[in-house]
Amino acid sequence: MRRTEFAGFCYLIAAVFASGPAFGQDAAPVILKDSYVGRGPDAAWRKAASERIEKYRKGDLSVVVRDRASQPLGGAKVSVRMRRHAFWFGSRADVRLINSDTEDAKKYREHFLELFNYATVNTVYYFQWRTPKAAKEILAATLQAIPWLQRHGYPMRGHTLVWWFKDENINKPKQQVYERVIEHINQTAGNRSLAAAFDEWDVQNEPFSNSEIFRKLGREKLVDFFNLVHKYDPDAKLFLNECHLISQLHQKDWKQRQDFIYELVKELKDKDVPIHGLGFQSHHVQALSPIPDILRILDRFAELGVDMQVTEYDIKLRPAADTKDWARRWRGPAPTTPELEQLEGEYMRDFLTAIFSHPGMKAFIMWGFWDGRHWLHNGPIFRKDWSLKPSGQAYKDLVLNQWWTNEDGKTNNDGIFKTRGFLGEYEVTIEHEGRKKTVKTALSRAGETVSIEL
């Protein structure tokens, strides 16, 4: 058997085991080299995802046009233009680039406006353990960037209030560490400018993976943190955020991690703690999670009844010779090949489709989108020279094309025009015999009827 035939055979067998009825929730996900389960054009998950998108992400829009005598106006031209998705497609917003006047910064802001309707401000955490001077500078930069995001109508998330730190402070007595975290929450969630800007907060980040604070203080103190943030910002949604719940599923602790987070969220809810959402970070490095497994995992967490969001999506696939060094694999330069970039593009298409199709998902947020300012040196959308990657093209094809509604037509004899569109904000324009009128509306799953007199 030739190597290519063997690879195809392995892919087929993996796909069968990953989608067949015998595949249990506790079975280890199948991770393929240079591919992923669910990649095939006829993969079973695709049809179901398409049906869910039609059901959960679209609604019926009716435009009723009457003349000044309240009579139906037939033959009027109707233009329906989508202006903003209801689903949140976002990115980490780099406050330095938002505040800067360099050419790269200008392009950054231009593309941010084009591509996203949501922003994560991740500098909140960095106030916590820096020197007072550094913390003051970071806070000032954040407060300078926020008005730009507000002017352009971005809902915002503050990331993150409680996390780990490699610092001698962790060795201090438990009560001192607790008091320092409380002080940090007072300085951030208690900051009126930040609380007024943020619609959501990541209260606890990575309690399973990387939180020395969580391990030192214990679960009971997490209740205090959520309650304090809620006291300062009662209208905000509060999240717990964890990595590798639907990514890096080749790791041995994948099931332990999921069970830990599931039980933690359930425990907080059972105690009436104000937790409203769960963030799935979704950093994919040298391993692509099977699409059917992702959907099954989301089904399980949806049982908790909290909002679910992909909060930090990115992907980094490197040639085999470049993956031996851990630090280089994660944080070093990002050599690639056209084949790997194409694979990243296909995975963006399929991962994003699966996420958008799941009714429990509310947002898809990248952890940066440009190679020039990205922690893995590999943003999903643009290379450092601002050329568009295959994954960027896949994102634009879906979010700004296939999942975007623009319709033109005419009213019937009853003065009615009907269409079905993706949920979000719209402008509807009517033209007839030299008269013209535009109205704004919002389309929900329940549908919307727009009545216009012309």
C-alpha positions, -999 to +999 in steps of 0.1 A: +000+000+000+014+034-010+019+061+017-009+082+003-033+053+002-024+044+037-031+079+049-064+079+032-073+045+047-064+058+082-085+089+076-115+067+066-112+044+096-108+073+120-138+090+106-159+059+109-149+054+146-154+091+153-189+093+139-204+058+144-229+049+171-204+030+191-183+061+197-189+069+233-185+103+251-155+089+271-136+076+240-104+094+232-108+117+202-090+106+170-063+132+160-050+128+125-016+140+112-019+169+087-057+165+086-087+162+109-118+140+113-148+157+096-127+173+068-144+154+039-169+172+017-195+146+025-188+143+063-221+135+081-219+165+104-222+191+076-259+185+067-270+187+103-250+218+109-265+235+078-300+226+091-292+241+125-279+273+110-311+276+090-332+270+122-312+289+148-294+317+129-321+329+105-356+345+107-384+356+085-386+392+075-418+408+061-419+443+047-454+458+044-457+490+023-487+512+022-494+546+006-505+577+024-541+566+021-531+533+040-537+513+008-513+484-001-485+497-024-476+470-050-446+472-072-425+492-048-388+485-049-374+469-017-338+468-007-329+448+024-293+454+037-278+436+066-256+459+088-246+438+118-247+402+129-266+393+160-240+366+166-208+380+179-177+376+157-148+392+174-111+395+183-088+405+210-083+443+205-047+454+208-049+487+227-015+498+215-025+496+179-058+513+185-040+542+201-011+544+176-008+564+144+016+541+125+006+527+090+002+493+105-020+506+133-043+524+107-046+491+087-053+473+120-082+495+129-095+495+093-096+457+092-110+455+127-140+476+116-145+454+085-143+420+102-156+422+137-186+433+158-171+424+192-139+432+211-120+415+240-098+439+259-072+417+275-051+442+293-073+440+324-052+411+339-020+430+335-028+456+361-027+429+387+009+420+393+030+447+376+047+475+395+023+504+403+039+525+375+035+498+349+000+491+360-009+528+358+005+530+322-014+499+311-047+512+326-042+546+309-036+529+275-067+508+280-089+538+290-075+556+259-085+528+235-120+521+249-137+553+235-127+543+199-144+509+204-174+526+220-178+550+191-180+521+167-205+503+187-185+473+200-197+452+228-167+445+250-153+419+273-128+425+301-101+398+303-093+386+329-098+393+366-083+362+383-055+342+368-022+327+376+011+345+380+048+335+382+057+358+410+070+356+446+036+369+457+021+334+453+043+322+482+028+348+506+002+337+532-031+327+518-049+357+533-025+381+517-030+366+482-068+367+487-066+404+497-045+412+467-070+396+443-099+415+460-079+447+456-074+440+419-111+434+414-118+467+433-094+485+409-109+470+377-145+459+380-148+487+406-135+512+380-166+530+368-151+537+333-143+500+328-175+487+343-195+511+320-176+499+290-176+461+295-206+440+287-189+408+299-160+399+323-138+368+324-138+365+362-117+333+365-093+322+338-080+287+334-089+273+369-079+238+357-048+246+336-029+276+349-042+292+380-019+292+410-044+315+427-073+291+423-053+262+436-040+282+466-073+298+476-097+271+467-132+270+452-149+288+481-130+320+473-141+319+437-177+325+449-165+357+466-148+369+433-179+363+412-202+380+438-179+410+441-177+416+403-215+412+401-219+438+429-198+463+409-213+455+375-247+439+379-257+442+342-226+424+329-224+387+321-197+369+341-177+341+326-153+313+335-128+308+308-107+276+302-083+263+276-083+230+257-119+220+262-124+216+225-088+220+214-056+200+220-078+169+226-048+146+222-037+156+257-041+128+283-061+149+307-087+159+281-116+142+299-104+151+334-103+187+323-138+187+309-153+169+339-135+194+363-149+225+344-184+209+341-186+202+378-172+236+387-197+255+367-225+233+380-214+238+416-214+276+411-248+276+396-262+253+423-249+279+448-267+307+429-234+323+421-238+349+392-220+329+365-236+335+331-212+319+306-183+295+298-155+305+275-138+278+253-104+293+244-096+271+214-059+274+208-050+247+182-013+239+180-001+209+159-034+191+166-068+196+150-098+184+170-124+162+152-154+183+143-179+157+155-162+155+189-164+193+192-201+193+186-206+164+211-186+183+238-206+214+232-239+194+236-227+183+270-217+217+283-250+232+269-268+212+296-254+237+321-277+264+307-250+291+305-239+310+274-210+294+255-184+313+235-152+305+217-130+332+233-094+329+220-094+311+187-061+307+168-042+279+151-006+271+145+005+242+123+042+238+116+063+215+094+074+184+113+110+195+115+100+226+133+078+211+161+104+195+184+111+225+205+082+233+228+090+270+231+094+274+194+063+254+187+042+277+208+058+311+208+086+312+182+086+323+146+061+308+124+075+291+093+048+274+072+040+259+039+012+265+014-002+231+022-004+239+060-019+273+053-045+256+032-052+231+060-056+260+085-080+276+061-102+245+058-102+240+095-113+277+100-142+270+077-153+238+094-146+248+130-164+281+125-194+264+108-197+240+137-196+267+162-221+290+144-244+260+140-246+252+177-276+269+194-257+273+227-229+293+211-231+331+213-197+342+200-166+333+181-136+354+192-100+353+179-070+359+200-057+384+175-059+383+137-026+397+123+008+380+124+024+413+132+008+414+167+000+379+178+013+358+207+019+327+184+031+349+155+003+333+135-029+353+134-058+336+116-066+364+090-035+383+078+002+376+073+026+403+086+025+421+053-013+422+055-018+397+027-049+376+033-044+340+044-066+310+033-080+310+068-088+347+065-105+341+031-125+313+047-136+336+075-147+364+051-165+340+028-186+328+056-192+358+079-194+385+053-208+365+024-226+332+029-239+343+064-248+378+053-282+388+039-287+414+012-319+411-008-337+432-035-372+428-049-406+444-052-438+443-031-466+421-044-501+433-051-508+433-013-479+456-007-458+428+009-422+417+003-409+386+022-375+371+027-355+351+051-323+364+065-295+360+091-303+374+125-290+409+131-295+446+124-308+458+090-317+488+069-348+485+047-352+510+018-384+515-002-386+533-035-416+541-056-423+569-082-395+591-070-402+587-033-377+569-010-377+559+026-352+540+048-359+524+082-338+504+106-349+471+121-336+441+139-343+405+128-347+378+155-356+341+154-392+351+160-393+370+128-399+407+121-426+427+102-416+461+091-445+484+082-436+515+061-458+542+048-446+559+016 
